[in-house]
């Protein structure tokens, strides 16, 4: 693994945060079903989901910035338009 690659760091972060978000989801569901206090678990789950969404957005931004700029195709710009 290349630790100097931001995309890989974000991918590792998504994996770790996703794992704990899933674990806290299970704990929150069990707490709700057993009648135990679940507010702390639910708030922690909310925070983890927000961090997960931010990591997904960061990943999309990194991937989009690495994508080469597409040039318009020459053969498509000279197509005749259909008029009514």
Rosetta constraint file for C-alpha pairs under 8 A:
AtomPair CA 1 CA 8 HARMONIC 7.58 0.50
AtomPair CA 2 CA 8 HARMONIC 7.14 0.50
AtomPair CA 3 CA 8 HARMONIC 7.12 0.50
AtomPair CA 3 CA 9 HARMONIC 6.60 0.50
AtomPair CA 5 CA 9 HARMONIC 6.59 0.50
AtomPair CA 6 CA 10 HARMONIC 6.19 0.50
AtomPair CA 6 CA 62 HARMONIC 7.81 0.50
AtomPair CA 7 CA 11 HARMONIC 6.15 0.50
AtomPair CA 7 CA 59 HARMONIC 6.38 0.50
AtomPair CA 7 CA 62 HARMONIC 6.56 0.50
AtomPair CA 7 CA 63 HARMONIC 7.69 0.50
AtomPair CA 8 CA 12 HARMONIC 6.15 0.50
AtomPair CA 9 CA 13 HARMONIC 6.15 0.50
AtomPair CA 10 CA 14 HARMONIC 6.08 0.50
AtomPair CA 10 CA 55 HARMONIC 6.33 0.50
AtomPair CA 10 CA 58 HARMONIC 7.42 0.50
AtomPair CA 10 CA 59 HARMONIC 6.34 0.50
AtomPair CA 11 CA 15 HARMONIC 6.28 0.50
AtomPair CA 11 CA 59 HARMONIC 7.53 0.50
AtomPair CA 12 CA 16 HARMONIC 6.24 0.50
AtomPair CA 13 CA 17 HARMONIC 5.93 0.50
AtomPair CA 13 CA 55 HARMONIC 7.29 0.50
AtomPair CA 14 CA 18 HARMONIC 5.63 0.50
AtomPair CA 14 CA 52 HARMONIC 6.17 0.50
AtomPair CA 14 CA 55 HARMONIC 6.27 0.50
AtomPair CA 14 CA 56 HARMONIC 7.30 0.50
AtomPair CA 15 CA 19 HARMONIC 6.07 0.50
AtomPair CA 16 CA 20 HARMONIC 6.42 0.50
AtomPair CA 17 CA 21 HARMONIC 5.95 0.50
AtomPair CA 17 CA 48 HARMONIC 6.44 0.50
AtomPair CA 17 CA 51 HARMONIC 7.52 0.50
AtomPair CA 17 CA 52 HARMONIC 6.28 0.50
AtomPair CA 18 CA 22 HARMONIC 6.14 0.50
AtomPair CA 18 CA 48 HARMONIC 7.83 0.50
AtomPair CA 18 CA 49 HARMONIC 7.95 0.50
AtomPair CA 18 CA 52 HARMONIC 6.68 0.50
AtomPair CA 19 CA 23 HARMONIC 6.26 0.50
AtomPair CA 20 CA 24 HARMONIC 6.01 0.50
AtomPair CA 20 CA 48 HARMONIC 7.58 0.50
AtomPair CA 21 CA 25 HARMONIC 6.06 0.50
AtomPair CA 21 CA 45 HARMONIC 5.79 0.50
AtomPair CA 21 CA 48 HARMONIC 5.63 0.50
AtomPair CA 21 CA 49 HARMONIC 6.48 0.50
AtomPair CA 22 CA 26 HARMONIC 6.38 0.50
AtomPair CA 23 CA 27 HARMONIC 6.29 0.50
AtomPair CA 24 CA 28 HARMONIC 5.90 0.50
AtomPair CA 24 CA 41 HARMONIC 6.46 0.50
AtomPair CA 24 CA 42 HARMONIC 7.65 0.50
AtomPair CA 24 CA 44 HARMONIC 7.44 0.50
AtomPair CA 24 CA 45 HARMONIC 5.67 0.50
AtomPair CA 25 CA 29 HARMONIC 6.16 0.50
AtomPair CA 25 CA 42 HARMONIC 7.69 0.50
AtomPair CA 25 CA 45 HARMONIC 6.43 0.50
AtomPair CA 26 CA 30 HARMONIC 6.16 0.50
AtomPair CA 27 CA 31 HARMONIC 6.01 0.50
AtomPair CA 27 CA 41 HARMONIC 7.07 0.50
AtomPair CA 28 CA 32 HARMONIC 6.12 0.50
AtomPair CA 28 CA 38 HARMONIC 5.80 0.50
AtomPair CA 28 CA 41 HARMONIC 5.50 0.50
AtomPair CA 28 CA 42 HARMONIC 5.90 0.50
AtomPair CA 28 CA 45 HARMONIC 7.99 0.50
AtomPair CA 29 CA 33 HARMONIC 6.16 0.50
AtomPair CA 30 CA 34 HARMONIC 6.07 0.50
AtomPair CA 31 CA 35 HARMONIC 6.00 0.50
AtomPair CA 31 CA 36 HARMONIC 4.95 0.50
AtomPair CA 31 CA 37 HARMONIC 6.52 0.50
AtomPair CA 31 CA 38 HARMONIC 5.44 0.50
AtomPair CA 32 CA 36 HARMONIC 6.25 0.50
AtomPair CA 32 CA 37 HARMONIC 7.40 0.50
AtomPair CA 32 CA 38 HARMONIC 6.03 0.50
AtomPair CA 38 CA 42 HARMONIC 6.01 0.50
AtomPair CA 39 CA 43 HARMONIC 6.10 0.50
AtomPair CA 40 CA 44 HARMONIC 6.13 0.50
AtomPair CA 41 CA 45 HARMONIC 6.12 0.50
AtomPair CA 42 CA 46 HARMONIC 6.14 0.50
AtomPair CA 43 CA 47 HARMONIC 6.27 0.50
AtomPair CA 44 CA 48 HARMONIC 6.22 0.50
AtomPair CA 45 CA 49 HARMONIC 6.13 0.50
AtomPair CA 46 CA 50 HARMONIC 6.22 0.50
AtomPair CA 47 CA 51 HARMONIC 6.26 0.50
AtomPair CA 48 CA 52 HARMONIC 6.07 0.50
AtomPair CA 49 CA 53 HARMONIC 6.19 0.50
AtomPair CA 50 CA 54 HARMONIC 6.28 0.50
AtomPair CA 51 CA 55 HARMONIC 6.16 0.50
AtomPair CA 52 CA 56 HARMONIC 6.22 0.50
AtomPair CA 53 CA 57 HARMONIC 6.23 0.50
AtomPair CA 54 CA 58 HARMONIC 6.14 0.50
AtomPair CA 55 CA 59 HARMONIC 6.12 0.50
AtomPair CA 56 CA 60 HARMONIC 6.23 0.50
AtomPair CA 57 CA 61 HARMONIC 6.16 0.50
AtomPair CA 58 CA 62 HARMONIC 6.18 0.50
AtomPair CA 59 CA 63 HARMONIC 6.14 0.50
AtomPair CA 60 CA 64 HARMONIC 6.01 0.50
AtomPair CA 61 CA 65 HARMONIC 6.11 0.50
AtomPair CA 62 CA 66 HARMONIC 6.39 0.50
AtomPair CA 63 CA 67 HARMONIC 6.39 0.50
AtomPair CA 72 CA 76 HARMONIC 7.69 0.50
AtomPair CA 72 CA 77 HARMONIC 7.56 0.50
AtomPair CA 73 CA 77 HARMONIC 6.68 0.50
AtomPair CA 74 CA 78 HARMONIC 7.06 0.50
AtomPair CA 75 CA 79 HARMONIC 7.13 0.50
